[in-house]
């Protein structure tokens, strides 16, 4: 995999807490092997006290630490800015703080657990990111996901003594240590909620996509979260409408091992009874549990929490499901919705990634990168990657030729395809913090990403006259990924000039 350029990061929000960073910068390398990696964490970054939100008798403590400088922008993620540095995200469940305005993380040893449990850390929300290397403007950021271990918390004069001794999902052992202050902002929702951010209108929605996610491994019930969208576009983490629209989130409980089909009534915040949905509750100005989220044309969000109503789910003979919702929110407004179709597994969500709103004509001034990877696909072909640059805009193109070497670019016409076969351009992917291998990126005056698009279709032609090459391209983004009646945006142009030195990765 290859990346264009490091794409920026921003302040933490709830969305960032619920998603992980997925970053790569070049062809995959074999992981380094060490018995134990010890990391001294030096900086406190942010912290939130969610309190006894689930009314289970214990509280949620969330904080972020780093070993060095971190980068921020108007996006949704953070990244360590220097090679060798880490960001550590911790989500602990312990005794409720007596003072919500000044919450204190309880002393003790917290064990690994997938989900909520007193005296544990949540392995789904506790992880690290690592800056492995920087080459020019390129960063390689890796995730360290936790599967086992302990987090020990002690109170000391300067604040906290934190020791994180874990085993990653790849079987590597890490020890993170921190001594210093941790300040948690109160988002427990213990105070009076205001009407700010409430939808406060009746809704009747025609749903277009529904995803399903199973939580936990309880002995006497199953817990599912359905995310129902009235728009085809969904954010890359699968949690939000990608643009104006609505999401209804339904937090429901079934008999152990039962199908989703059934009728669900409003439950209570104190129980998880099969045949019920968990009512909506407020946390830090956002509704959770069963709720509706509204994104307007200015990308501002409002919510309403469902307090009563009914959800009917029918499994049809063809394997599809029909869902009918009839809710009443906490303000007395109604939220109705209906849908029929195939449930999508939340873990396998794809959505259009482009942020383009029109065609793009780009005539690059330079070819800044030419890489040769040899027979990378193992099928007798040869693989190249180039980056064409035009100041604030660049396009990275990963392509495969039938024959070639590390001395020149093979002439020919290439068509976008995932096959990895000869005379193809490999399509792209836009993540939160990366773009690879074939993508278009625009930057603003501060160097942050303004627009981006994966290359999803089209062609490229390479020709040569002596030492001068011409690259002509007419690509398409993925705007019509789920609605083929839409017209994808074009990314087209040409470049003529001499190549920089070709970097031969077969000799790395």
LUMGUVO-769068 format. One record per residue: residue in one letter; x, y, z of N, C-alpha, C, O in turn. Coordinates in steps of 0.05 Angstrom, whole numbers, plus 5000, padded with zeros to 4 digits. Example, Ala and Ser with C-alpha at 12.3 -4.5 7.8 and 13.67 -1.06 7.14 Angstrom:
! LUMGUVO-769068
A526448865156524649105156526449345156528549345169/S525749555142527349795143525850015157526850235161/
***
This chain:
! LUMGUVO-769068
X501749765000500050005000501750255000503950255011/X500850464988502350704986500650944994498150924992/X501851155003500351385012501351634998503651644990/X499551824994500352074981501952245000504252304994/X500852325021501952515039500452495065498152415065/X501752565088500452555113498052745113498352985107/X495652645120493152805121492552855150492952685167/X491653085156491753215182489853095203488252915198/X490153215227488753115250487553345266488353575263/X485653275284484353485299483753415328484653195337/X482353585342481553545369479753315372478253235354/X479753205396478152965402475253045405474653245417/X473552885394470652895397469752615402471252425400/X467152585408466052315413466452135390466951895393/X466252245365466652075341469451965340469751745331/X471452125349474152025348474551805368476151625364/X473051815391473351615411472251345401473351135408/X470251355384468951115375470150995349469050805339/X472351105339473551015315476550995318477651145335/X477750825303480650785304481850895279480650915258/X484450965282485951075260487050855243488050655253/X486750875217487650675197489550815178488750965161/X492150765182494150915166496250725156497050545169/X497150775132499550645120500950845102499651025092/X503550805098505050995082506550865059507551015042/X506850615058508250485036507550195036505850105051/X508950035020508449755019508849635047510649715061/X507149435054507249315080510049195085511249075068/X510949235110513449125118512948925141510948945155/X514748735145514548555166514948695193516748865195/X513348645213513648785239516248725252517248505251/X517248925267519648885282518948705306516748715316/X520848565315520448375337522048455361524548485360/X520748505384521948565409520348425431517948385428/X521748335453520348205474518348385488515948315490/X519248615497517548815509518349095499520749165499/X516449245491516849525484516049705507513749705515/X517949855518517450035541517250315531519050415516/X515150455539514650735529514150915553512350855569/X515651125555515151325575513251535564513951685545/X510951555576508951755568509352005584509551995608/X509552235570510252485583508052685585508152855603/X506052675567504252895564501352805568500452605557/X499852955583496952925584495653095563496353325559/X493752975547492553125525489653195530488853435526/X487953015539485153065543483952845560484952625562/X481652915573480352715590477452785593476653015594/X475752575595472852605598471852415620472652185621/X470152515638468752355657465852325648464352515649/X465152085639462452025631460651935654458151925650/X461751875676460251815700458651555697459351375682/X456551535713454851305714452651315693450251295699/X453551355668451751395646449851165642447451215638/X450750925644449050685639447550595664446150395663/X447850745686446350685711446850395720445050255728/X449450315719450250045727451750045753452749835762/X452050285765453350305791456350355790457750345811/X457450405766460250475763460550685740458650715724/X462850815739463251045721465350985700467050805702/X465151145678466951135655468851365656468051595657/X471551305656473651495656475251465630476351245624/X475551675614476851665589479051885588478452115594/X481451815580483652015578485651935556485851705548/X487052145547488952115525491652215534491852445545/X493752055530496452135537498252105513497551965494/X500552235513502452205491505352225501505852335522/X507152095485509952105492511352345480513652405487/X510052485461511252725448509152895436506852895444/X509953055416508153245403506053095387506652895374/X503653205386501553105370500653315350501053555355/X499453225328498453405307495453425308494053235315/X494353665302491553725303490653885279492254045269/X488153855270486954025250483954015254482953955275/X482454085233479554085234478353815227475953805224/X479953605225478853335219477953205245476853345262/X478352945248477152805272479252645288478452535308/X481752635280483652455292486152605301486652835293/X487752465317490252565326492452375317491952145311/X494952475316497152305308499752405322500152655324/X501552225330504152305340505752425317505852305295/X507052645321508352795299511252715295512452785274/X512452565314515352505311515752195312514452065327/X517452095295518051805295518751705323520251835337/X517651475330518151355356516151435377516151315399/X514451635372512551725392509851575390509151465369/X508451575413505951435416503751635426504351825440/X501251575419498951685433497551445446497051245433/X496851475471495551255486492751345494492351555506/X490651185486487851235492486951035513487250795509/X485851125536485050945557482150995565481351225568/X480650775567477850785575477450595599477450355595/X477150705623477050545648474350565660472950775658/X473450345674470950335688471450275717472450065724/X470650465734471150435763468950575779466850645769/X469550605805467650725824466851005816468451155804/X464351085822463351345814464751555832465051525856/X465551775819466751995834464752145850462452185842/X465552215875463652365892463152645882460952755885/X465152765870464953045860465053035829467152995818/X462753065815462653045786464153275773465153255751/X464353505787465753735776468753705778470253835765/X469653515795472553465799472953165801473753065823/X472353015780472552725782475352615785477252735774/X475652405800478252285806478151985797476351845805/X480151905781480251625773480951455797482951505810/X479351255803479851085827482550935824483250835803/X483950905847486250735847485450445843483250365849/X487350285833486850005829488049895804489350045789/X487749635800488649505776486249425759484549275768/X486249525734484049475716484849265696487049275684/X483149065692483648845673482248885647480349045645/X483148745627482148775599479348655597478748445609/X477548795583474848705579473748835554474149075550/X472248685538470948795514468248895521466348745522/X468049155527465449265535465649395562467749465572/X463349415576463049545602463149345624461749145623/X464849395644464949225668466549375689468649485683/X465649375714467049515735469849395740470149155740/X471849565744474549475748476049385724477949235726/X475149475700476349385675477049625657476149845662/X478649565636478949765615477749635589478049395584/X476449805574475049715550477049685527478149885518/X477449445517479349395496478549505469480149535451/X475949565466474949685441475649985439475850095417/X476050115462476650405463479350465476480050705477/X480850265484483550305495485550195474485549955468/X487250365464489150295443491350505442491250705456/X493250465424495350665420495850695390495250515374/X496850925382497850975355500851045356501651175375/X502350955337505250975337506251095311505550995289/X507951295312509251415289511851245284513851285298/X511651075264513950905258516151045244518550995249/X515551225225517651355210516551595195514151615190/X518251775187517652005171519752025149522152025154/X518852045124520552085101519552315085517452295071/X520952545087519852785074517352875087517252925111/X515152895072512552965082510952715089508552745097/X512052485088510652235092510952135121513152145132/X508752025132508751905158507651625156505951565139/X508751445172507551185174506551145203508151135222/X503951145206502651125232501450845235499950755218/X502150705257501050435261499250435286499750585305/X497250255286495550215309496749995326497849805316/X496450025352497049815371494449755386493649905404/X493149535378490549465390491049265412492649085409/X489649285435490149135459488148905461485748925455/X489148675470487448445475487548335503485648195512/X489648405518489948305545491848485561493348645549/X491848455587493648615603492348755626490048695633/X493748935639492749085662493449385659495449455647/X491849555671492449835675492349895705490249865717/X494549975717494750025745494750325750496350475737/X493050425768492750705774493350755803492150625821/X495250935809495951015836495851315838496451465819/X495051415861494951705867497651785879498551665899/X498851985868501352095878501152405880499152515872/X503152525892503052815897502552975872501053175872/X503852905850503553055825501152975808500753075787/X499552775818497152695804496752395804495552285822/X497752265782497351985779499951845771501651955757/X500151595779502251415770500751195754499451025766/X501051195727499651005710501550805698503650885687/X500950555700502550335688500750165671498850045681/X501250155645499750005626501449775616503349825600/X500849535624502349295615500449125599498648995610/X500849115573498848985556500148805535502548825530/X498548635524499248475500497448565477495048575480/X498748625454497148725431495848485417496348255423/X494048555399492648345383494648195365493947975355/X497048305361499048165345500948005363502947895353/X500347995389501947835408504447975419506047845432/X504848235413507148385423506448495451504148575456/X508448515468508148625495509148905497511248975486/X507549075511508249355514507849435544506149325558/X509549625553509149745579509350045575511350155567/X507050185581506950475580506850585609505250485625/X508450785615508450905642508051205640509051335622/X506551305660506051595661505851685690504551555706/X507151915697506852045722506252335718507752475705/X503952425729503252705725500252745728498752565737/X499352985721496553065725494852955703495652915680/X492252895709490152825690487652975699486752945721/X486653145681484253295687482053205669482253185645/X479753135682477453025667475253225667474353325688/X474253295643471953465641469353305646469253065637/X467453415659465053275667463053265645461853475637/X462553035634460452985614458552765624457552605609/X458152765650456552555662453552585658452052405662/X452752835651449952885647448352885673445952855673/X449752935696448352935721446853195725444953205741/X447553405712446153665714443753675697443153485682/X442353895697439953935681440653955652442454115645/X439253815635439653835606437954075596435754125607/X438854205576437454425564436154325538436754095530/X434654495526433454415500435254465477434554415454/X437654575482439554625461440354365448441154175461/X440154355422440954115407438753915404439253705392/X436253975413434053795409432753845382432454075374/X431853635369430653675342427953815345427454015330/X426253735363423753865369421953895345420954115339/X421453675330419553675308418853385303420353195309/X416453345291415653075283417152995258417653155240/X417952735257419452625234418052385223417052215238/X418052355197417152115183419152045161419152175140/X420951855166423251805150423051565133421951355141/X423951585108424151365090427051265090428851395078/X427551055104430350955108431450825083429950705068/X434050845079435350735056437450525063437950345046/X438650545086440750345094440450295124439950475140/X440850035131440849965159443149775165443549575150/X444749845185446949665193446449545220444949665236/X447649315225447149175250449849105263451749025249/X450049145289452449085304451648945330449949045345/X452848715336452348575360454448645381456848655375/X453548695406455348775428455348565449453348435455/X457748525461458048365485457548065480457047975458/X457747925502457247635502455847555528456947405544/X453447675532451947625556450747345556450247235535/X450247235580449346965582446346935578445446725569/X444747145583441847125582440547305562438047305561/X441947445546440747615525442947695505445347675510/X442047775481443747895461443048185457440648265458/X445048355454444748635450445548715422447848665414/X443748835406444348935379443949235378442149345391/X445549365362445149645355444649655325446349585309/X442249765317441649815289442050105284440950275299/X443450175263443850455254442350485228443150355208/X440350645228438450665205438750945193438451145206/X439450955167440051205154437951265131437151085117/X437251515129435451595106437151705083436051855066/X439651645082441451725061443351505055444051345072/X444251485029446051275022448851325032450351135038/X449551575035452251655044452651625074451051735089/X454651465082455251425110458151485115459851435097/X458851605138461651665144463251405144462251185147/X465951435140467651205137467651025161468350785159/X467051135185466950965209464150835212463750675231/X462250895193459650765194457850865215455850735221/X458451095228456851195250455051425245453251485260/X455551575223454151825218453351855189454551735171/X451252015184450652085156452952235144454152405158/X453752185119455852325106454652555091454252545067/X453952765106452552995094449853025107449252885126/X448053205097445453245108443752985108443852835089/X442352935130440752695132440152625161440752785179/X439052385165438252295192439452015197439851855178/X439951965222440551695231438751635256438651785275/X437451405254436051305278437751065289438250875274/X438551085313440050875326438150725345436850855362/X437950465342436150295358437850105374439249925363/X437850125400439349955419437349755430435749825448/X437449505420435349315427436549055439438848995436/X434748905452435448655466433648425457431248455456/X434948195451433447965443434047735462435847745479/X432447525460433047275474435747175464436447225441/X437247035481439846935473439646755449438146555449/X441146825427441146665403438746705385438646575364/X436946885392434546925376435047105352436947265352/X433347085331433547255308432547535316431147565337/X433247735300432348005306429348045302428248245313/X428047875287425147905282423647915309424147745326/X421748105311420148125335419148405338419648585322/X417648455360416648715367417948805393418048655413/X418949045393420549145416419149395427418549585413/X418749395454417649625468419849765483422049655487/X419350005493421250155508421850015534420049945549/X424449975541425249865566425850085586424950315583/X427450015606428350215626431350225626432750055614/X432350435638435250475640436550285660438950275662/X434950145674436049965695436049675687437049505703/X434949605664434749325656435249285627435149475611/X435749035619436348955591434548715584435548505578/X432048765584430048555581429748495551429248675535/X429848235544429348165516426548265507424648255522/X426448355482423948465472423648765477421548875473/X425748895487425649185492427949325478429949205469/X427549585474429749755465430549945488428850035504/X433150005490434150175511433350465504433950555482/X431950605523431050875516433351065513435551015522/X432851285499434851485495435551635520433851695536/X438151705523439151855545441152065534442052035512/X441652265550443352485542446052465555446252405579/X448252525540450952525551452452745537453052725513/X453252945552454853165541453753295517455153365498/X451053335517449753475494449153295471448253395450/X449553035473448852845452447152625464447552535486/X445152535448443452315456444852045450446252025430/X444551855467445551585464443351385471441151465479/X443951125467441850925471440250905445441350855424/X437550955446435850965423435151255418433851385435/X435951355395435651645389435651695359436151515343/X435051945352435252035325437252265323437152445340/X438852255303440852465298440152605271439552465251/X440152865271439453025247441953195240442953335256/X442753175215444953345204443753525183442653435163/X443953795187442753975168444654055146446853945145/X443854235129445454315106447954465114449854485098/X448054565138450454695148452154505164454154585177/X451454245164452854035178452754065209454453965223/X450754215219450254225247448453985255446753895239/X448853895279447353655288445453715311445953885328/X443153585310441253585332440353305337440653125321/X439253255361438552985370435752985383434853195392/X434552755384432252715402432452425413433152245398/X431952405439432152155453429452015455427552145463/X429251765447426751615446426051515474427551365486/X423751595484422851515510420651295510420351145529/X419251275488417051085486416651005457417751135439/X414950805452414350725425414750425420414750265438/X415150365394415250085386416850065361416850235343/X418349835359419849755335418849485327418949295343/X418049455302417249195291419249115270419849265252/X420348865273422248755254421148495244420648315259/X420848475218419848225205422048125186423248265170/X422547855188424347725170422747615147421047435151/X423347705122421847625099422847355088425047265095/X421247235071421946965060424546975043425946775041/X425147215031427547235015430047305031432147355019/X429847305058432147355074432447655082434147715098/X430947825069431048105076429448155101428047985111/X429648405112428148485136426448725129427148895112/X424248755143422548985142422549105171421948965190/X423049365173423149495199421149735198421149895180/X419549745219417649975223418150085251418049945271/X418550355252419050485277416850695283416050835265/X415950695307413950895316414750985344413950855364/X416351195346417451285372416151545381414951695365/X416351605407415751865418418251945434419251795450/X419252195428421652285442420952425468418652445476/X423052515482422652625509421252895508420252985529/X420953025485419553275483416653235473415253425469/X415852975469413152925460412752915430410552875421/X414952945414414752925385414952635376416052465390/X413852575353413852305342416052275321416652465306/X417252045320419251965300418351705288418351495302/X417551705263416651465249418651405226419751595215/X418951155220420751075198420050795189418950635204/X420750735164420350475153422550405133423750585121/X422950145129425150045112424749755106423649605122/X425649665082425749385075428349345059428949495040/X429849135066432349085051434148885066433248765085/X436648865057438548695070440048845091441149065086/X440248725115441848845137444748835129445748635120/X446149055134449049065129450549015156449749115177/X452648855155454348815178455949065182457349165164/X455649185206457049435212460049415207461349605198/X461249175211464149145208465049165179467349195173/X463149145160463849135131462649365115462149335092/X462349595129461049815116462949955096465349995101/X461850005073463250175054461450405047458950375047/X462550635041460950865033462551035014465051025014/X461251194997462851374980464651544997463851665017/X467151564989469151705004469851984993471052145007/X469052034969469752294956468452524971466252504982/X469852744972468753004981468553204959468153444964/X468953124934468753304911465853364906464053204910/X465253614897462553694890462353774860460253874852/X464553734845464653794817467053664804468753554818/X467053664777469353564763471853724769471653964776/X474153604766476753734772478553704747479153484738/X479453934737481553934716484153994730484454204742/X486053824727488653854740490853814719490953604706/X492554014716494853984698497454014715498354244719/X498453794725500653804744503153944732503653934708/X504754064750507154194742509554014744511554044729/X509453824763511753644767510853364772508553304780/X512653174767512452904776514452874799516852864794/X513452864824515152874847516052604857518152584871/X514652394850515252124860514951924837512951924823/X516951744834516651504817517851274832520251274838/X516251074839517150834853516650594836514750564821/X518550404838518450154824518349924844520149914862/X516349744843515949534862516349254850515849054864/X517149234825517448984812514848824811512748934808/X515148564813512748384811511348374838511348164852/X510248594847509048614873506648434876506148324898/X505048394855502648234856503247934852501447764855/X505647864846506447584843505147444819504647204820/X504547594798503247484775504747534749503647514727/X507347594751508947644727508747924716509847974694/X507448104730507148384721509248554736510848454752/X509248814730510949004744509349244754507549334740/X509949334778508249524793509849784797512149784804/X508450014791509550284794507650454810505250404811/X508750674821507150884833508351154826510851184828/X506751344818507651614813505951814828503651754834/X507052044834505552264845505952514828508252594823/X503752624817503852864801502853094818500753074831/X504353314818503853524838503453794823504753854803/X501553954835501054214824500554414847498354514850/X502654454863502354634885500654524907501554354923/X498154614909496354524929494754274922492954194936/X495354164899493853924890495853714882497953774870/X495153464886496753244877495053004872492852964884/X496052824854494652584848496752354849498852374836/X496152144864497851914865496651694849494151644850/X498151554833497151354814498851104818501351104813/X497650884826498950624829498050454805495650414801/X499950364789499150224764500949984759503149954770/X499949794742501249544737501549514706499649544691/X504049464698504649424669505249124664505748974683/X505149054638505748774631508748724633509548504642/X510348914625513248894626514449164634513149364632/X516949154644518249404651520549354670521049134679/X521849584677524149564696524249814712522449984711/X526349844728526750074745528050314732528850504745/X528250304705529650514690527750704676528450924669/X525250614672523350774656520450694662519950494676/X518550854652515750784655514650664629515150764607/X513250434631512250304606510050464593508150554606/X510350504567508250644552505850464549506050224547/X503450594549501050434545498650574557498850784570/X496350454554493850544565493050364588492950124585/X492350484611491750334636488850394644487950624643/X487450194653484650214661484450144691485649964701/X482850304706482550264734481249994739479049934728/X482449824756481549554762482849454788485049524794/X481349294803482449164827483848904821484848774839/X484048824796485048564789488048534794488948304799/X489548744793492448734795493748624770496148554770/X492148604749493148504723494648714708494748954715/X495848634685497348814669495649044657493348994650/X496849274656495649514644493149604659491049674647/X493449614685491249704703492349914722494749924729/X490450084732490950274754489450164778487050114776/X490850134801489550024824487950254837489050464842/X485350204844483750424855484650494883486250364896/X483450724893484450834918482450794941480250694938/X483350884965481850884989482551125005484951195008/X480551265016480951495033480251425061477951355067/X482251425079481751385108481651645123481751855111/X481451625150481551865165484152015163484252265164/X486251865161488851995161490651915138493051965138/X489551785118491251695097489651685071487251675070/X491151685049490051635023491951465007494251535003/X490951234998492651044983490950844968488650814975/X492050704947494450784933494050994911495951134904/X491551004899491051194877488851394886486551314888/X489651644891487751834902488452114893490752174884/X486552294895486852574890486452734916484652674931/X488252924921488153084946488553374939490253454923/X486853544951487253834951487953934979486753834998/X489754124981490554235007489854525009489854674988/X489154625033488654905036491255055042493454935041/X491155315048493555475052495255395075497655445076/X493955255095495455165118496654885115497854785133/X496154765092497154495086495354275095496054035093/X492954345104490954145112489354045088489054195069/X488353815090486753705068484153855066482553875085/X483553955042481054095037479053915023476653915030/X479953775002478253584988479853334981482353344978/X478553114978479852864970477952684956475552704959/X479052504941477452304927479152064920481452094910/X478051824924479351584914478951564883476851644873/X480951464870480551404841479151134839480150934848/X476651144828474950904827474450804799473450584795/X475150964778474650884751476151064732477351264740/X476150984706477451154686479951024674480450784678/X481551194660483851094647486151294649485851524656/X488551184643491051344642492651254618492751014612/X493951444604495651374581498451494586498651734593/X500551324583503251414585504651394558504551174545/X505851604549507451604524510151734529510451874549/X512051694511514751784515515951894489515451784468/X517352114491518852234469521652294479522052504491/X523552114475526252144486526152114516525251914526/X527152324530527052324560524552454571524252474595/X522852544553520452684562518052494561517552354542/X516552484583514152324585511652494586511752724595/X509552384575506852514578504952314591504752084583/X503652404613501652254627499052394624498652614634/X497152264610494452374607492552194623492651954622/X490752324637488952164654486152284654485752534653/X484152114655481352184660480151974678479251764670/X480252044704479351864724476551944735475552164728/X475351774751472851824764473051764794474551584802/X471551914810471351854838469151644844468151534825/X468551594869466551384876463851504884462451384900/X463251744874460751874881458251704877456351724892/X458251534856455951364850456251084860455150894849/X457751044882458250774892455650624898455550384891/X453750754910451250614916448850714900446650594903/X449150914885447051014868448051054840449151264834/X447650844823448850854796447551054778448451104756/X445251164787444051374771445551644773445151824756/X447251664793448851904796451251904777452151684769/X452252134771454652154754457052214770457152414784/X459152034770461552084785462952324775462752404752/X464552454793466152684786468652594771469852394778/X469352754750471752694735474152834747473953054758/X476452704746479052824753480852784728481652554723/X481352994714482652964688484753174684484753384696/X486653114665488753294659491153144646490852914639/X493353284645495753154633498253294644498153524654/X500453154643503053254651505153164630505052944621/X506953344624509253284606511753384619511853614628/X513853214620516353294632518153054636517652834627/X520453114649522352904655521852784682520852924700/X522552534686522052394711524252454731526552504724/X523552454757525652454778526952174779526051994765/X528952144795530251884798528151674808526651734826/X528051444794526251234802527351084826529550984825/X525651064847526450914870525650624867523350554864/X527650454869527350164865526950024892528849984906/X524349964898523749834923524349534923524249404945/X525049424901525849144901528649104913529448884919/X530049334917532749324929532749424958534849454970/X530349474969530149574996530549355016530449405040/
***
